[in-house]
Amino acid sequence: MITQNLGKILKENAYPGRGIVIGKSDDGKYAVTAYFIMGRSVNSRNRVFTATEDGIKTEAFDPSLLTDPHLIIYSPVRVLGNKTIVTNGDQTDTIYELMDKQMTFEQSLRGREFEDDAPNYTPRISGIMHVENGGYNFAMSILKSDDGDPASCERHTFTYTNPKAGIGRFIHTYMGDGSPLPSFEGEPEKVELKGDIDTFTNEVWNSLNEDNKVSLFVRYIDIATGEAETRIVNKNVK
């Protein structure tokens, strides 16, 4: 698979929707993840990321403009011991609760499907990072309709053991703008990861479409110590 420039991918796609990047920093020291959200409607754009004890949650920037919390208010990131869960919906809680009961990442998602937002049937994308005793591996999942047929759900899981330094995998909900929105296709894209947390955060945020971007979360986890550093960027600021 060709390694692509993440900034270029984002600049060439006005509406990738929600996206997850997971990989390893180019110096090999950090497990890296990013999660961003975009929006086309007032309801979707009226959001911010706020920090929680173990991750983040989405909240309405202006509560008076919130018309439907369904599918837009959730916890995208939670930490379960040495595992960091990153998703584009409330399946974060499903994964957390069932993995806490000793189910695997893949097993925990068997009771979930794509979102019920006809006619788009937006895919549910999820990631799990495991950092322990100086080792690091991760997995990603997508649950999507079969070419827009809500009667059929495709389930794909991709696992990465001892990932290479400077390489990430990028999965997002849509191939681009449209009506209905075209779901992501293929395996997660292979992208370059360069620089420290601020360099990477700025690259992603500045590459997202100015009109559609809403919020961005980035976390660098020290593979040797497990200590994490986080950045949150919101377009809506008071």
C-alpha positions in Angstrom: 0.0 0.0 0.0 1.3 3.5 -0.9 2.0 5.8 2.1 0.2 9.0 1.5 0.4 12.5 2.9 -2.4 13.0 5.4 -2.7 16.7 4.9 -3.1 16.3 1.1 -5.8 13.6 1.6 -7.8 16.0 3.8 -7.3 19.0 1.6 -8.6 17.1 -1.4 -11.8 15.9 0.4 -14.1 18.7 1.4 -16.2 16.3 3.5 -14.6 13.1 4.9 -17.1 13.4 7.7 -15.6 12.0 10.9 -12.1 10.5 10.9 -9.8 8.4 13.1 -6.0 8.3 12.7 -3.9 5.8 14.7 -0.2 5.0 14.4 3.2 5.6 15.8 5.2 8.8 15.8 8.2 9.1 13.5 10.7 8.9 16.5 9.1 5.7 17.6 8.3 7.0 21.1 4.6 7.6 20.9 1.4 5.9 20.1 -0.6 8.5 18.2 -4.3 9.1 17.6 -6.4 11.8 16.2 -10.2 12.1 15.9 -12.0 14.9 14.1 -15.7 15.7 13.5 -17.2 17.8 10.7 -20.7 19.0 10.0 -22.9 20.4 7.2 -26.1 21.2 9.3 -26.4 23.8 12.1 -27.1 20.9 14.5 -23.9 19.1 13.6 -21.7 22.3 13.5 -23.0 23.4 16.9 -20.6 21.2 18.9 -17.4 21.3 20.8 -15.1 18.6 22.4 -14.7 18.9 26.1 -12.2 17.0 28.2 -13.4 14.3 30.6 -11.5 12.3 33.2 -10.4 9.7 30.7 -11.0 11.2 27.3 -13.5 13.6 25.7 -17.2 14.1 25.1 -19.1 16.2 22.5 -21.3 18.9 23.8 -23.6 21.6 22.2 -21.8 24.9 21.9 -25.0 26.7 22.1 -27.6 24.6 23.9 -30.5 26.7 22.5 -29.6 25.5 19.0 -29.5 21.8 19.8 -32.4 20.2 17.9 -31.5 16.5 18.0 -28.8 15.0 20.2 -29.2 11.6 18.5 -25.9 10.5 16.9 -24.1 13.8 17.7 -23.7 13.8 21.5 -21.4 11.0 22.8 -18.0 10.2 24.2 -15.6 9.7 21.3 -12.6 8.7 23.6 -12.4 6.6 26.7 -9.6 4.8 28.5 -9.9 1.3 29.9 -6.7 0.5 31.8 -4.0 0.3 29.2 -6.4 0.6 26.3 -7.6 3.8 24.6 -10.9 3.6 22.7 -11.6 6.0 19.9 -14.9 6.0 17.9 -17.3 8.2 16.0 -20.4 7.4 18.2 -21.8 5.9 21.3 -20.2 2.5 20.5 -17.3 3.9 22.6 -19.4 3.0 25.6 -20.3 -0.4 24.2 -16.7 -1.3 23.6 -15.7 -0.1 27.0 -18.4 -2.0 28.9 -18.0 -5.3 27.0 -14.2 -5.3 26.9 -14.4 -4.7 30.7 -16.2 -8.0 30.7 -13.4 -9.7 28.9 -14.8 -9.6 25.4 -12.5 -8.8 22.5 -12.7 -5.5 20.5 -14.3 -7.4 17.6 -16.8 -9.2 19.8 -17.8 -6.1 21.6 -19.1 -4.6 18.3 -21.1 -7.6 17.1 -24.3 -6.1 18.5 -23.8 -2.8 16.7 -24.4 -1.7 13.1 -24.1 1.5 11.0 -26.0 4.6 12.1 -29.7 4.8 11.5 -29.5 8.0 9.5 -31.2 7.0 6.2 -30.3 7.4 3.4 -26.7 7.8 4.4 -26.4 4.9 6.9 -23.2 6.4 8.1 -20.5 3.8 9.0 -19.5 3.3 12.6 -15.7 3.6 12.8 -13.8 2.5 15.8 -10.2 2.1 17.1 -8.5 0.5 20.0 -4.9 1.2 21.1 -3.1 -1.1 23.5 0.1 0.3 25.2 1.7 -2.0 27.8 5.2 -2.7 29.1 6.9 -0.8 26.2 4.8 -2.6 23.6 2.1 -1.2 21.3 -0.5 -2.5 18.9 -3.9 -1.3 17.7 -6.9 -2.3 15.7 -9.6 -0.5 13.7 -13.1 -1.4 12.7 -15.8 -0.2 10.3 -19.4 -1.3 10.4 -21.1 -0.2 7.1 -24.2 -1.0 5.0 -23.7 -3.0 1.9 -23.9 -0.3 -0.8 -26.6 1.6 1.1 -28.8 -1.5 1.8 -29.9 -1.2 5.5 -30.7 -4.9 5.5 -27.1 -5.9 5.2 -24.2 -4.9 7.5 -20.5 -5.4 6.5 -18.1 -5.8 9.4 -14.4 -5.2 8.9 -11.6 -5.3 11.5 -8.0 -4.4 10.8 -5.2 -5.2 13.3 -1.7 -3.8 13.5 1.0 -5.4 15.6 4.2 -3.5 16.3 3.3 -0.7 13.9 6.2 1.1 12.1 7.4 4.4 13.3 6.2 7.4 11.3 3.2 5.5 9.9 -0.5 5.8 10.7 -3.8 4.4 9.4 -6.6 6.7 8.5 -10.3 5.7 8.4 -13.2 8.1 7.8 -16.9 7.9 7.3 -17.3 9.3 3.8 -15.4 9.1 0.5 -16.5 12.7 -0.1 -19.6 14.9 -0.2 -22.8 13.8 -1.9 -26.4 12.9 -1.5 -26.5 10.3 -0.1 -23.1 10.5 1.4 -20.8 7.8 0.0 -19.5 5.5 2.7 -15.8 4.8 3.1 -14.4 2.0 1.0 -11.4 -0.3 1.4 -8.9 -0.7 4.2 -7.7 2.2 6.3 -5.4 4.5 4.3 -1.7 4.4 5.1 -0.4 7.9 6.0 2.8 9.6 7.2 3.0 10.8 10.8 5.6 13.5 11.2 6.6 15.8 14.1 5.6 16.4 17.7 2.0 16.6 18.9 1.7 20.3 18.1 3.0 19.9 14.6 0.7 17.0 13.9 -2.3 18.8 15.4 -1.7 21.9 13.3 -1.3 19.8 10.1 -4.6 18.0 10.6 -6.6 21.0 11.7 -5.3 23.3 9.0 -5.9 20.7 6.3 -9.6 20.2 7.1 -12.2 22.1 5.1 -12.7 25.5 6.8 -16.5 25.5 6.4 -17.1 22.0 7.5 -14.6 21.3 10.3 -15.9 21.4 13.9 -13.5 19.8 16.4 -10.2 17.8 16.6 -8.7 15.6 19.4 -5.1 14.5 19.3 -3.3 12.3 21.9 0.3 11.2 22.0 0.9 8.3 24.5 4.5 7.6 25.6 5.0 3.9 24.8 7.6 3.4 27.5 5.7 5.1 30.4 2.0 5.1 29.3 1.8 8.9 30.0 -0.4 10.8 27.6 -0.4 14.3 26.2 -3.6 15.7 24.6 -4.6 18.6 22.4 -8.2 19.7 21.7 -9.1 22.2 19.0 -12.7 23.6 18.6 -13.8 25.9 15.8 -16.5 27.2 18.2 -14.9 29.2 21.0 -16.4 31.6 23.4 
